Amino acid sequence: MTTTPISYLQIHDLKLAHTIVGEAGVPVLMLHGWGANIDLMLPLAKQLAPLGYQVYVPDLPGFGRSDPPPTAWSVFDYANFVLAYLDANGLDRVHLLGHSFGGRLGLILGADHAHRLNKLALADTAGIRTPPSPSSQLRLKTYRLALNTLSAIGLKVQADRLRAWYSNRYGSADYKAASGVMRETFVKVVNEDLLPYAARVQPSTLLFWGDQDEDTPLWQGQRFEKTIPDAGLIVWEGAGHYSYLDRLADTTRVLDHFFKQT
């Protein structure tokens, strides 16, 4: 656990944990990935702050020390919450760095709320909906048919067992790790294709990617580079899904240069 002081804000009836690294400087907002929290953004925040930045790092609702959302949220609900977080801290404009799930929010903010951002950095960001294979589609169709049949004839116990078995057998690690409202939120989030938003992102955007990323493969970063109007892609050789941590010093140096360019 980090020794950096954590404080709490009340936003839309939710208790939100966050920390601010740096006494003063150009404001930077860092948004973590799915299943992550403040601790996984702090190494970069601590490297960046001494270079003239004040870095805001929240635990997004449902992660870390923050309250979960009251109902299943979409990526757009999260993006609106981030805007409320900026307002609560008196931040008109910020540089934004989003990793994975946090990158999804960066795409929406960069497209629909560009006036709140200076520059946008996305590390191994999610947001491209990959169509399932034909075999996966057939399996899902068969599962839904069986589930609906069991439910229709009143075999609730059997339907619940089938649902649990299917989720355990074929659900992703993130889906299985989530529970309750966050499991429903995960389904909403991963089914949203954000490429149309990427095509409307207005701020200058820098993409960081690990060439060994298995969660959001490099081809997705290359697709984002082609889709976002003003974007450049940096590939860290040997790095994985947390490429910004795998190449922490290099990422810090490049980010500092990018943010300070006029």
C-alpha positions in Angstrom: 0.0 0.0 0.0 1.1 3.5 -0.7 2.2 6.0 2.0 0.9 8.9 0.0 -1.9 10.6 1.9 -5.4 9.7 0.6 -8.3 12.1 1.1 -12.0 11.8 0.3 -14.5 13.8 -1.6 -18.3 13.5 -1.7 -19.5 13.7 -5.3 -23.0 12.8 -6.4 -23.6 11.0 -3.0 -20.5 8.8 -3.6 -17.4 8.8 -1.4 -14.4 9.1 -3.7 -10.9 8.5 -2.7 -8.1 10.5 -4.3 -4.7 11.9 -3.9 -2.9 15.0 -5.2 0.8 14.7 -6.0 2.8 18.0 -6.2 2.3 21.2 -4.3 1.7 23.3 -7.4 2.1 23.2 -11.2 0.2 22.4 -14.4 -2.7 20.1 -13.5 -2.6 16.5 -14.8 -5.4 14.0 -14.3 -4.6 10.3 -14.2 -7.3 7.7 -14.7 -6.5 4.1 -13.9 -7.6 0.9 -15.6 -10.3 -1.6 -14.8 -9.6 -3.4 -11.6 -6.8 -1.0 -10.7 -6.6 1.9 -8.3 -4.5 4.9 -7.2 -1.5 2.7 -6.3 -0.9 1.7 -9.9 -0.8 5.3 -11.1 1.3 6.7 -8.3 4.7 5.7 -9.6 4.2 7.8 -12.8 2.6 10.7 -10.8 5.6 10.8 -8.4 8.0 10.9 -11.4 6.0 13.6 -13.2 5.2 16.0 -10.3 8.7 17.3 -9.7 8.9 18.4 -13.3 6.3 21.1 -12.8 3.0 19.3 -12.5 0.3 18.8 -9.9 -1.2 15.4 -10.5 -4.7 14.4 -9.5 -5.2 10.6 -9.1 -8.7 9.3 -8.1 -9.9 5.8 -7.3 -12.8 5.7 -9.8 -16.2 4.6 -8.4 -16.2 0.9 -7.6 -12.4 0.6 -7.4 -9.9 1.0 -4.6 -11.3 2.9 -1.7 -14.1 4.6 -3.5 -17.8 3.7 -3.3 -19.3 1.6 -6.1 -21.9 3.3 -8.3 -25.5 2.9 -7.1 -26.5 1.1 -10.4 -24.6 -0.4 -13.3 -22.8 2.5 -15.0 -21.8 2.9 -18.6 -18.6 4.6 -19.8 -20.6 7.7 -20.3 -21.7 7.7 -16.7 -18.0 7.4 -15.7 -17.0 10.2 -18.0 -19.6 12.5 -16.5 -18.4 11.6 -13.1 -14.9 12.6 -14.1 -16.2 16.0 -15.2 -17.8 16.4 -11.7 -14.5 15.5 -10.2 -12.7 18.2 -12.1 -15.4 20.7 -11.0 -15.1 19.6 -7.4 -11.3 20.4 -7.6 -11.8 23.7 -9.4 -10.0 22.4 -12.5 -11.1 24.1 -15.8 -8.6 22.3 -18.0 -6.1 19.5 -17.5 -3.7 17.3 -19.3 -5.2 13.8 -19.1 -3.5 10.4 -19.0 -5.7 7.3 -19.1 -4.7 3.7 -18.9 -6.9 1.0 -20.4 -10.4 1.6 -18.9 -9.2 5.1 -18.0 -8.4 5.5 -21.7 -12.0 4.8 -22.7 -13.0 7.8 -20.6 -10.3 9.9 -22.2 -11.7 9.1 -25.6 -15.1 10.3 -24.6 -13.8 13.4 -22.9 -11.6 14.2 -25.9 -14.5 13.9 -28.3 -17.4 15.5 -26.3 -15.6 17.7 -23.7 -12.4 18.8 -25.5 -12.6 22.2 -23.9 -11.7 20.6 -20.5 -8.5 19.0 -21.9 -5.2 20.4 -22.9 -3.5 17.3 -24.2 -4.4 13.7 -24.1 -2.2 10.7 -23.4 -3.5 7.1 -23.6 -1.6 4.1 -22.4 -2.7 0.7 -23.8 -6.2 2.0 -23.9 -9.3 -0.1 -24.4 -12.3 0.9 -26.5 -12.2 -1.2 -29.6 -14.9 -3.9 -29.6 -13.6 -7.0 -31.1 -16.2 -9.2 -32.8 -16.4 -12.7 -31.3 -15.4 -15.6 -33.4 -18.1 -17.7 -35.2 -17.6 -20.5 -32.7 -18.0 -18.1 -29.8 -21.1 -16.7 -31.3 -22.6 -20.1 -31.7 -21.7 -21.1 -28.2 -23.4 -17.9 -26.8 -26.5 -18.4 -28.9 -26.8 -22.0 -27.6 -26.3 -20.8 -24.1 -28.9 -18.1 -24.3 -31.4 -20.5 -25.8 -30.9 -23.0 -23.1 -31.1 -20.3 -20.4 -34.3 -18.9 -21.8 -35.8 -22.3 -22.0 -35.1 -23.2 -18.4 -36.4 -19.8 -17.3 -39.6 -20.2 -19.3 -40.5 -23.5 -17.8 -39.9 -22.3 -14.3 -36.6 -24.2 -13.6 -34.9 -21.2 -11.9 -32.4 -23.3 -9.9 -31.2 -25.0 -13.0 -31.1 -21.7 -14.9 -29.0 -20.1 -12.1 -26.6 -23.1 -12.2 -26.2 -22.8 -15.9 -25.5 -19.1 -15.7 -22.9 -19.6 -13.0 -21.2 -22.4 -14.9 -21.1 -20.4 -18.1 -19.7 -17.3 -16.4 -17.0 -19.4 -14.6 -16.1 -21.3 -17.8 -16.1 -18.5 -20.4 -16.2 -15.2 -18.5 -13.0 -13.0 -18.6 -10.8 -12.6 -15.6 -12.1 -9.1 -15.0 -15.7 -10.3 -15.3 -15.1 -13.1 -12.8 -13.3 -10.8 -10.4 -16.2 -8.3 -10.4 -19.4 -8.8 -8.4 -22.8 -7.2 -8.1 -23.2 -3.9 -9.7 -19.6 -3.9 -11.0 -20.2 -7.1 -12.9 -23.1 -5.5 -14.7 -21.0 -2.3 -15.2 -18.3 -4.4 -16.8 -20.7 -5.9 -19.3 -21.9 -2.4 -20.3 -18.4 -1.0 -20.6 -16.8 -3.7 -22.7 -19.7 -3.8 -25.2 -19.3 -0.1 -26.1 -17.4 0.5 -29.3 -15.5 3.8 -28.9 -13.9 4.1 -32.3 -16.5 6.7 -33.4 -15.5 8.8 -30.5 -11.8 8.3 -31.3 -12.5 9.8 -34.7 -13.8 12.9 -33.0 -11.1 13.4 -30.4 -9.9 17.0 -30.7 -6.8 17.4 -28.4 -3.4 16.4 -29.6 -3.0 12.7 -28.4 0.0 10.6 -27.6 -0.5 6.8 -27.5 1.8 4.5 -25.4 1.7 0.8 -26.1 3.6 -2.3 -25.1 4.3 -4.7 -28.0 3.7 -7.6 -25.7 0.3 -6.3 -24.5 -2.1 -9.3 -24.5 -5.1 -7.4 -23.1 -5.2 -4.7 -25.7 -3.0 -5.9 -28.5 -0.7 -3.6 -30.4 -2.9 -3.6 -33.5 -5.5 -1.7 -31.4 -3.0 1.0 -30.7 -2.2 1.2 -34.4 -5.9 1.4 -35.2 -6.3 4.3 -32.7 -3.3 6.1 -34.2 -5.0 6.0 -37.6 -8.5 7.0 -36.3 -7.6 9.8 -33.9 -7.1 13.0 -36.0 -4.0 14.2 -34.3 -2.2 11.2 -32.7 1.2 9.6 -32.5 2.0 6.1 -31.3 5.0 5.1 -29.2 5.7 1.4 -28.9 7.7 0.2 -25.9 9.5 -3.1 -26.9 9.1 -5.9 -24.4 6.4 -4.0 -22.4 3.0 -5.4 -21.6 -0.4 -4.0 -20.7 1.1 -1.7 -18.1 3.7 -0.3 -20.5 3.8 3.0 -18.7 5.1 1.2 -15.7 7.4 -1.2 -17.6 9.1 1.8 -19.1 8.5 4.3 -16.3 11.5 6.6 -16.8 11.0 6.7 -20.6 7.3 7.4 -20.3 7.9 10.2 -17.8 10.5 11.9 -20.1 8.3 11.6 -23.2 5.1 12.8 -21.4 7.0 15.9 -20.0 8.1 16.8 -23.5 4.7 16.3 -24.9 2.9 18.3 -22.3 5.3 21.2 -22.5 5.2 21.5 -26.3 3.1 24.4 -27.6 
